Structures are given as C-alpha cells and as structure tokens.
Amino acid sequence: MGSVAVALSAHRAPMQVAFDVSVPISRMNHADQRRISAVLREIAEEAAEVLH
C-alpha cells in the first residue's frame, strides 16, 4: 500500500488532524500522488476553517 497524507496546520485547528488516503501501490503513480495531494490540501484548508 502507498499513502498520501496532509496535516492541518496546528495554528488553524484546535487539535492535530490529518487526512490520509491509502491506495494499492500498483495503482498509484507520481501523477496520482500529486493529484491526491492537491485534493487533500484543499480538503484540509476547508476543514481547518470548520474546526477553527
């Protein structure tokens, strides 16, 4: 399994939170990692505003 994780900034959230996606390594290439990372960063930014 391969995974991509993005943590919320500590100063934007009252707790440590991270979002993680795991995918079978045979199905993940570098383009997938970049795309998943970009989506997770967007989700983390939106979540930080809600959790703040």
C-alpha positions as CSV (number, residue, x, y, z in Angstrom):
1,M,0.0,0.0,0.0
2,G,1.1,3.5,-0.7
3,S,-0.4,6.5,1.1
4,V,-0.6,10.3,0.8
5,A,-1.3,12.3,4.0
6,V,-1.9,16.0,4.6
7,A,-1.9,17.5,8.1
8,L,-3.9,20.5,9.2
9,S,-1.8,23.5,10.3
10,A,-1.5,23.5,14.1
11,H,-2.3,27.2,14.3
12,R,-5.5,26.8,12.3
13,A,-7.1,24.0,14.3
14,P,-7.5,23.3,18.0
15,M,-6.2,19.7,17.6
16,Q,-3.8,17.7,15.4
17,V,-5.7,16.3,12.5
18,A,-4.5,14.7,9.3
19,F,-6.2,13.3,6.2
20,D,-4.7,10.2,4.7
21,V,-5.5,8.2,1.5
22,S,-4.1,4.7,1.0
23,V,-4.1,3.1,-2.4
24,P,-2.6,-0.2,-3.6
25,I,0.9,0.7,-4.8
26,S,0.3,-1.0,-8.2
27,R,-2.5,1.6,-8.8
28,M,-0.6,4.8,-7.8
29,N,1.9,6.6,-9.9
30,H,3.5,10.1,-9.4
31,A,0.7,11.9,-11.2
32,D,-1.8,10.2,-8.9
33,Q,0.2,11.2,-5.8
34,R,0.3,14.8,-6.9
35,R,-3.5,14.9,-7.7
36,I,-4.4,13.2,-4.4
37,S,-2.1,15.6,-2.5
38,A,-3.7,18.6,-4.2
39,V,-7.2,17.4,-3.3
40,L,-6.2,16.6,0.3
41,R,-4.7,20.1,0.7
42,E,-8.0,21.7,-0.4
43,I,-9.9,19.4,2.0
44,A,-7.5,20.2,4.8
45,E,-7.9,24.0,4.2
46,E,-11.7,23.8,4.2
47,A,-11.7,21.5,7.3
48,A,-9.4,23.9,9.2
49,E,-11.9,26.7,8.7
50,V,-14.7,24.5,10.1
51,L,-12.7,23.1,13.0
52,H,-11.3,26.6,14.0
